[in-house]
Amino acid sequence: MCLTTGRRARRAERLVRAIEDASGAVRGLPVLNQDKVWNRVRHVGLLELLQFDWTLVGESDALCTEVGAVFALDELDIPAYEARLRKIRETCGDRKKYLEILA
């Protein structure tokens, strides 16, 4: 039982680090600047960027709600949380690629 709890604790610690990494990635995403070059892009690309951002907000909020409802390590659904983190990272990557295409 202790070994299982120890493994869960290590996985939970890795999950915390993964959440922190994803959080940093989201905070580091580029935004549209005030440059005139972006003026033409704003009208075309803003809605798509908002969709990426809305997905990030939704996934982050769901992850926060799910993790916040856990009271003990044995209640953690680590694979589900890892899947949400993958979705957040993928969305960050897709958003960055989209901005590169627009530039």
C-alpha positions as CSV (number, residue, x, y, z in Angstrom):
1,M,0.0,0.0,0.0
2,C,2.8,2.4,0.9
3,L,4.5,1.7,-2.5
4,T,1.3,2.5,-4.3
5,T,0.9,5.7,-2.3
6,G,4.5,6.6,-3.0
7,R,4.0,6.1,-6.7
8,R,0.9,8.2,-6.7
9,A,2.7,10.9,-4.8
10,R,5.5,11.0,-7.4
11,R,3.0,11.1,-10.2
12,A,1.1,13.9,-8.4
13,E,4.4,15.8,-8.1
14,R,5.1,15.3,-11.8
15,L,1.5,16.5,-12.5
16,V,2.1,19.6,-10.5
17,R,5.3,20.4,-12.4
18,A,3.5,19.7,-15.7
19,I,0.7,22.1,-14.7
20,E,3.3,24.8,-13.8
21,D,5.0,24.3,-17.1
22,A,1.7,24.6,-19.1
23,S,0.8,27.7,-17.1
24,G,4.1,29.3,-18.0
25,A,3.6,28.4,-21.7
26,V,0.1,29.9,-21.7
27,R,1.3,33.1,-20.0
28,G,4.2,33.3,-22.5
29,L,1.9,33.2,-25.6
30,P,2.4,36.2,-27.9
31,V,-0.4,38.7,-28.4
32,L,-1.2,41.0,-31.3
33,N,0.7,44.2,-30.9
34,Q,-0.4,47.7,-31.9
35,D,1.8,47.8,-35.0
36,K,0.1,48.9,-38.3
37,V,1.2,45.6,-39.9
38,W,-1.2,43.8,-37.7
39,N,-4.1,46.1,-38.5
40,R,-5.1,44.1,-41.6
41,V,-4.6,40.8,-39.7
42,R,-6.8,41.9,-36.7
43,H,-9.9,41.7,-38.7
44,V,-9.1,38.4,-40.3
45,G,-7.3,36.6,-37.5
46,L,-8.7,37.9,-34.3
47,L,-11.7,35.6,-34.2
48,E,-9.5,32.6,-34.7
49,L,-7.1,33.7,-32.0
50,L,-10.1,34.2,-29.7
51,Q,-11.2,30.6,-30.4
52,F,-7.7,29.3,-29.4
53,D,-7.8,31.5,-26.3
54,W,-11.4,30.3,-25.4
55,T,-10.2,26.7,-25.7
56,L,-7.3,27.4,-23.4
57,V,-9.6,29.1,-20.9
58,G,-12.1,26.2,-21.0
59,E,-9.5,23.5,-20.6
60,S,-7.7,25.4,-17.9
61,D,-10.9,26.0,-16.0
62,A,-12.0,22.4,-16.3
63,L,-8.6,21.2,-15.0
64,C,-8.7,23.6,-12.1
65,T,-12.2,22.5,-11.2
66,E,-11.4,18.8,-11.4
67,V,-8.1,19.1,-9.4
68,G,-9.8,21.4,-6.9
69,A,-12.4,18.8,-6.1
70,V,-9.8,16.2,-5.1
71,F,-9.1,15.8,-1.4
72,A,-6.7,12.8,-1.4
73,L,-4.0,11.4,-3.7
74,D,-5.9,8.2,-4.3
75,E,-8.7,10.3,-5.8
76,L,-6.5,11.8,-8.5
77,D,-7.3,10.9,-12.0
78,I,-3.8,11.6,-13.3
79,P,-4.4,10.2,-16.9
80,A,-7.4,12.5,-17.3
81,Y,-5.4,15.5,-16.0
82,E,-2.5,14.6,-18.2
83,A,-4.9,14.5,-21.2
84,R,-6.2,18.0,-20.4
85,L,-2.6,19.3,-20.1
86,R,-1.8,17.7,-23.5
87,K,-4.8,19.5,-25.0
88,I,-3.6,22.8,-23.4
89,R,0.0,22.3,-24.8
90,E,-1.4,21.4,-28.3
91,T,-3.6,24.4,-28.3
92,C,-0.7,26.6,-27.4
93,G,1.4,25.1,-30.2
94,D,-1.4,25.5,-32.7
95,R,-2.0,29.1,-31.6
96,K,1.8,29.9,-32.1
97,K,1.8,28.3,-35.5
98,Y,-1.3,30.3,-36.5
99,L,0.4,33.6,-35.5
100,E,3.5,32.6,-37.5
101,I,1.3,32.0,-40.5
102,L,-0.3,35.4,-40.1
103,A,3.0,37.1,-39.8
